[in-house]
Structure formats: C-alpha cells, structure tokens
C-alpha cells in the first residue's frame, strides 16, 4: 500500500490508490491458484465485470473478441446455443477441436448453457502446455476454467439485477430482389436467353415462348393481364397494363413479404437475485435467476430457471469444507429446422427468407382478397404451394410454409441439470494440506418433435411424433496434496494428486405416425410406430498428477508438471499416456540494471514447452466412446435377430492425438500500470492425428481408423491495455488484442503421397488445412456472355472454356490459405462521476470465405431454379448492351452459369460491435436514508452491428463456407436496474 500525506482538517477524505508493484492479482489456474506475476504459462482472464455487461444465454458467446488466440463461431444463433470455440487454431481433422470446460475445478461434461453468467466470478482461458498439461488427455484444445462467485467476509449483501429488452434480427437477408415486377422480368430474361442463345430461336419466337413458359414455370399467376396480351413486353419489361393481384374465382393471389412475416421483435427478460456474506469462519453465496429469451422467430426461444448455493465453512483451524450446488431447468424451443441443412428443411426461415421469390403468397386469400382463417384454431390459413391449399403449385419448396410450421409443429428440448461439488480440506502441517473433492453432474433431457396432423409435410401421415430422452451422469473424484512454503527468498509450491472420472449416458428414441390426438405429444399417442432405438455409453478416465513450482526472490520462476492418464476410449494395451510441461520466467524489471527505470514496473520473459492429449475422437461428427472396437447395428423381426451389420471397424492400436506446444513471450507493465499487456509466440504441433483410411468395400467396411499425420498451428498473440486518464472521478481504459496465426499440414498418410482430396477440400503436406480445391474462374466471354473457366489440355496448357466440367476434371487448384491474417478485439471503458460506458468489438482481416449463399442467388434461372430469388447483382449481368459486365448472362439452359469455382471466394473481413453499455450509479448520499447500498440504472445493446464484405454474409458462422440456413446472431437492446442492499 502506498503512503500519502494528509493535511489536518476537520474533515478528511482519503482515496485509496493502487500500487501496481505491490498489488498482485491472484488468478485461477489448473488445480489451484497462482499470483499473476508468478505464472509461467499462457492464460487470459475474463472478469465478472465484463461478463455481467453481456446479454448472453450461453457463456461461450461472451468470448468473442475478448481474448487473444480465441476464435468463436456463432454456428447457431438460437437462444441458448453455445458458440464453437477454438483456442489457437484447429489441431485435428477427425477428432473434436473443442476446449475442455472446467467449472469450479471439476471437468464439465454437460450443456454449458446451464451455467448462469451472472454467477461467474471469472473465466480463465488456458492456452499452452504449462497452463493446461495437467488436464492430460483432454487438454490439447485448451481449457476454459469457470469460477463461480463466493461470499465475502462482511455483512450480508442482497443484490437484484433486472433487465428487459427486445430482440431483433442483426444479419439481414442478402440484397435480393424484392419487387415482383423485377423478378418476373428477370425470370423472363433467363428463359428468353436460353431460347435465343442455346435453342437458336428467333427473337420473336423466343419472346412468345418465354411468355408462354413463364407462369407455368413459376407455378403462380399473380398479375391480371388484358386479354390477348403478354405479361412481359418485347422490351423485356412488365406490361404497363398488368395489375398486381389475380383471382381465379376461388382464391386471390398476391405476394407477401415472407421475411417481414417470419421474423419479429421479441422480448428478452432476465432477473438475478443473490445473497452473499460471511464471517471469519463461514462464507455463503446464494443466487436464483430467471431468463426468458424469445428469439426472433415465432415460438422459438430459451427459458432457464437456475439457482446456486456456495458455502465454505472453517470448522477447525485445520479443517475446512464446503459445498457448491447448482440446478437449472432449461426449455429450448426450435421452430422448424433453423440449424440444419436447408435442402432438407422446409421450415428454415433463414433459407426461405433469402431464397423465395417475391411473387408467392404466404397466406390463402378468398376470392375477395381477404386472408382466410382456420375455423378450429383461429390462425390464418397458410399457402403450402402444393396445389391443395390453393389451385396453384409452387416450384419453390412445394408442400412447405415455415410460418405454419412455427405455429402448428413443435420441437422442444427440456433439460434438468444438477451440478454439485463437495470438498474437505485438511491442513496437516504448516504449508501442507490435503483436499478431497467430489463432483457430480446429472442431466435429464427430453425432446419432443411433433409434426401436426392438419397441415404441411406430416399431414399426409396424420401427424408424426418423435420422442427422445437421455440421462447423463458423471462423477469426478479428486484428491490433492499441496505443499507451499517460503524460505526467505525461496518459494516452493508442490502439488500431487489423483483424479478419476466416470461418465455414462443412456438414451431412448421412438418415431411414430398417425396421431390419435393433437393434444398429446407422447409416443403412446401414435398408432403406427415406425422406428425405435436406444443406446448406452460409458467413458472413464483416471490420472495421477504432480506439479512443482519454484521462485527465487519473486524474480526467477520455474515450474514442471506431469500427468499420467488413462482413457477408456482406447484398448487396454494403449490406454495409458504421459503428459507434461516445463516452463520458466524471469522478471527483468527487478534486476538492478532495470529496477531504477521508474516507468518499467514489470518486464517478465517466459517460455514453456510440453505435451497434451486429445481423446475426444469422433465418428461422423459424434463422440466415439469405443474407437478400438468393431461396432454393429442389430435388427430383426418377429422375434428373430438378423446378423449384425458392421457400421464401424475398430482398431485396437488407436490412441489419442498428441499436441506438443511451445510458447515464449513477455508480460509487461509500464508507467505505473497505465500500460500493460503481453506478447507471445506459440507453436502447437499435433501428431498421431485420427485418420479414416479408405478401404475396398469388399472388406465389409469402407474406412479404417488410424493415428497418422500431423499439423502445426503457430502464430503471435498480443494483448494491450492502456489507461490514458485515471483520477479520482474519471478513468478511461482502452484494450486491444490481436492474433496472427498460420496453419500447416506436416504429414499425411503415406498412401496419400502428400495429398488428400475430400470433395471441394484439399489437404497437402506443407500447406494449410484450410484450403478449397476449386476450378478457376476465367471471367465472362464478352462476345457471348457465357461464364468461362480455366481448363488444361493434354499438354498441360491452360485454355478458357465455357464447359465447366472440362475445367473441373483437368484443372482444379488449391485456393490458398483461407485463414485471416489477423483477428481479435478492441474495446474501451469510461467511468466518469458515476457514469460508466463501455464498448467491445471484434474484427478479422485478411482471410477468405466461400460464399455459397451468394453463389446460389446468382443462378441462371433454369427450370429447377425458377421460384428461387436472385441477388440484385444479377441485374448487372451481361447483355448485348452491357458486354463489359463480369457477371455471366442469365440463361435458363446454360447449366454452368454459377458453377462452383474460385469466383465465389469472398473476403472474410468483418468488424462487429459486440456490446455497448451505458450506466449511471446514483450517489450514495441519495440512497442512504432508503437503506439502499447502491443503485445503478443502465442500458445495454448486444450484437449491435456487423460490417462484412456483403450484406447477408456473416463470416463468424464458419471458417470456410458461408451459410444461409442458420439461425443468425440476435441483436438485443435492453434497459436494466441493479440494486444492492
């Protein structure tokens, strides 16, 4: 603590000043805590003040832009869904790349959405081997330590935080055609060009035939046209005498704006109550919370009721024990299929919003133009485009209407999640203690998917019911012996321990059709039960751990760690592995040749090297708990089992993937802590990667799992914090982080001869894991308007051709590394006379992404594409009057207009404003007589804005390919009140 001179007056006000040299932050690390100055590994800490500002239903979404070396993907913006988190790149092709979550010291195997962000004291991201090697076979992809709040010594504090807000859509549709007349003219041009340039019709014949084909091709007539006249004139424009709106005597047809109807602003509300306090022997923290996030689609949403109690009691001078229990009841509603491939999802609002032509009605209208309503439900009647709900049939996704699916169909997850930790700590001798902990996780999940019996795709089957249930149970035991002692300028910290984890999950599934009642969602309500299945999986690990840390005079630091781990995923002969790390640091600022420089407060050089493992092997995207065993599908009928069908060939020699990590860096604090940060270089090499070797089908299986190959992720991370102003009433802090990373495949299976092609992807030794294998686009033939591609002749010489298949077969090439040059975040906070303001942003620069959405919206207008919308860029396509266009002519017969090629590689640069918060804390003198300790009112906005290369493109949803069929991130604007008594 710094001393201050104080003048003697009748009233004395003293403001405490921090001393960056004397106050040393304690951070949570693997199996314990450490002073930040003494920590020799690589880790970043997110504090509760940052988390509390974010309006996230899943804590993983709060990581975007806040930590160097961490990338997040919002692959599903459905409320409650977690982000895909990658720490220092991807180190595997066929195993999981997800980090390990550890909550209050216990590895967490459940749904992280059950953890309330308002209960979290800090999140620590462990990046290198020195930080994470003690987690052995599960730590190769990094570790995220979640530490929940505890009570503090002092009087009881009661805190209530309530916020209310509205959700809206952040990422809009691509810039598609929205005018029915423009769409009709464009569709006509595609048909006309096909007849003129391919069928060689005369202009007049093509004009008449294109008009004749237009309405039958689209399926709907929405214009009234005078008798004897065509809808489109010879100039390619809509007949000026045509009027929008058409009646066939039974129904009236006029287009609706499907996006406006499907997406809506819904409410988000959150309430958090906590009670905490403590004495010299007892500390306690209790919380209860309710969150309801209704998303941006009718009947979507996430609802969570949660509670936590955390109690620590010093029973004796030598004995301390505690319990930390949490419970969450979670309900997630998924209308339609907002997180699956749109090709199989007629209820996907994001796909339909982008791709349905602006000519189709959403609702059924009577002959007078009034929307009709169902007599039983009162709901509007929806047009399915199937020729039954009206007299017309859509070419675009017939028999579907997302709005009807939202209202009538149901997909609902229900989860009850219990987590508990019990511990006892015994102080044996001075500095020597033994801690025994028991962690429990129980997750009961139910899923109901109901296709209604009246409308849509399940109507022909009189409704459908899918019912799924699972129970997951895990038990973690830890026994840790620690010894901490200081001998003058020598400090030692030794840890030895044993840990085991037992995990099992049981699931049941049934599918049936022909519902008896539309009020009953269970399988007993269906007459025809078509499919049923069940499963039971077990998984266990045991580990012996040890770590020794030493520092001399708080200047020189060294640490070694070791874990011997066993995983049940592998054959007993290959079950055990050794994981370790060594690290050291040197605080140069405490040396005599630097300590006299006042503006250097810390200058710590650090380095580490170690080995971690990854036992989370996958098969077809799902966890494979028995990769060393042959696995069969068993079926039968009439009480007789058929022979089992082999669907997975095991390999008893398979083992975990191993990562060797090297890290070197410098931590610094300058100008009395006004400037601080870290600069690090990392090199992470994964070897023994899981690889599925293709084999002949005559073997009875098509692939065989092996450990072969290696990949390297290396780069530089920088974190900077700067405080330009710090006075008693005004503090301004700016933070920035950036990561520059490269990826290289070092080794593949010898049979591949250095190269593996998997569809549109290519993997080559010496090149990036993130590469496409594509034809080369050669632009537009200015004479004909055809798309051209680079092919190769038999001599290997390149030539231009409009035959895409020739280019595909002779001249596909690697796209080059798609990774961004740099990614990270930037933000600032200001505290000014009771006001607080903060803004946090994320960015990415220098990468590429394959924009498949834009590609699909630039189609040629063929018979299978009519009814699908176009991007507005199609209006600049080649015509005889616009021969310099770089967009090929639209042509209903030319099938190569928008074929896959490097034409669709687009910049993945983006800048996102993740959060803006403005608050005001009322002066305490206003509240003292009310018995209120503090009162803060605030407004907050999350997912405020996204700037990318193209409207509708969100590069955060994938590393390689843009998607139009995912629930995009939600913008939330809220107001709140936090009061403490």
C-alpha angles and dihedrals in degrees: 000000000000120000120232133195112237125196115229109249137147089258122033125193116192122189116199114233123205120235109208090199094056106032107074117188117231114220133192113248135170109313095347147003135288139186110260090231091056098045112110100186135074118269140139127209128214111197130213092254089065095044094048091059093057121086098214129147090201121042093220089071090063092068097074110119095348102096130043115238093026124110123186129198121202093208090160122024093189106133110267096020116128126238120244105250125202122186113201096343137295117312101178141052101196104017130071118281094193120123122241115255116214117189116197091339097311120108106244120222098172140085106297090209086080090071113089111224090215089064093057122103095184145341118218119196112207111203113169136048094260089059100038110022091100088070088065118184093017102046105073094101094049131266131254113205114203115196119190126212126276133196119264129218111270141061121333115279121204116195130185122187118183127175134176127190150148130253124218137171114276102184109050127203120283112274093275133165111280102175120087093211093052091049093050091050092049093047089049090051091053092053093042093050091049091056095043101044101031108023090035094227119168115256092254095048091047090049094053095042094047091053090048092051099041103080096036089050093052093039097220134082110208101158130073109221125189114256114274094018131106125236092233123044128222088264089063093248131120115272105262089221093056114106126204114246127055133201125197092189094263102053140013119230125205129144124260129205098249096191093053089051097045101044123059142165110260134181130264118193131175134181125187125184122183135177119192142160144117152198131225088281107026133048126178140181125185128178138177123186143177125198127181118179113176097188121210101288129075111267095005121119153107126250125184133179110188141171136183135189122189119181130174122185129188098209096172135004087259100034131067128166138172149173132219115190129175134178130188131185108199130188120185122185119200113187110202117334106308094159104045139077108297091217088075098030118083090172097059106121095191093054094043092045091056100039112032112102115245091244103076129094118232093198135049112243128193121239090274092057098254119138109249123230131212110252092217103044103021089228121134114265113246129218110237095185090231100122090250105075086049134356095268132078123213121226087208113078099325117207093031140103119163095205091057089048090052092054104035105029126065135209112171134165120201120191134181110192126185123185125180140174126189123183143172125197122199121192103214101176136349104303094359119104140161122214124191118191134182121196124193130189124182122176123180111187130184127185128193122188113180126181108199120242097227110052140025134008097337095049093086088058093045090248135314136235129200116186124186131175133176138177121203123190129179133174123194124192124192130182113182128182114195133184122190122175140157121211106186103291093353120093125184131184118185127182129186126170155140128237133183132180128194119190131178135168131190125192140182130193135183134177125195143165138208104056120214096202131016089215096065119073099184128105090246087070095067126081099201113054106191107172140017134171142164140188144191125198132182130196131176139174134185127190141184111208138189136170133178124192128183135181131184118212090335086284108088120043134186134173138179128187135184136184128183107201137186126195127194090216090082137062113272090249091059101030101106127072140170123233124181148153141201124199141167139185138192124200100211092182089076094056117104093242091061107021092083091061101096098199094057109077100162133009108169121177114200139178136179141178130185151129131258135177141224118206095164095107119175138209117198089343097307130103112272108210094177108037092152095057132077109246126207139192112226123202140154146150140231091021095304122113119221122219112285115258115226109231099163129034112210130212119210091201094060117114140166126303111252127215122200109200129194121185132177127172152131130249115201144179121191139179094024091309096312088120123035138151149118137257118198140175117206134188117187118181120187117200134179089040115188110256130179106218113208114236135182115282088232086079089067092248134061104219141028125208117236140163106240137131137032140229133196131214115190135164152118127278125196129187120182132180123185129183108197094175131027121164134140092275105022130054126168122185128182122193132187135173133182137180127199111191138174129195127205134177107226101180140009132182111297091236089064093060092220098312138078125184118199111178107291093353129085128197118196132174109253094022138087125285086224104073137122124215105219145156115256117249113225099190130242127325099237092207099052104015093233123145112251132206135191113252131171129233125219090276092055095251116142121237136171120253139168088216102096093186090061090054092045093053097044111026117029110148139190113265096218126242112331095194118115119253090230137000133177145103144279131198147152139209130200128191113190126169094322096324120111126193131177138171126187125190139178129209144181128193138184104021137112134228132189105242101209091165093060090044092055091048091055095061124145098244098252122167092269091049100048108112091034115108128242132226112248089245087076087075087071094054121133117285130163086263094046104045096150094065118123090212116087120238116272107250127172092207102040102089096189099063095110103015119155113280142127087281087090097053105115135181111273092203115133143163117205129188100214101179143002120186130181121180143164126208112205117234111265092233089067091054105038096092091048093059091242119138097198139347125197127181119193149165124217136186124194127194088013101169143348125204116193140151093275137018109259093025115116109181090188091075096068141009093224117011132042117229133207097186104065130098100257123221116281127235111223126189116186145167123214149180127213118189128178126196 
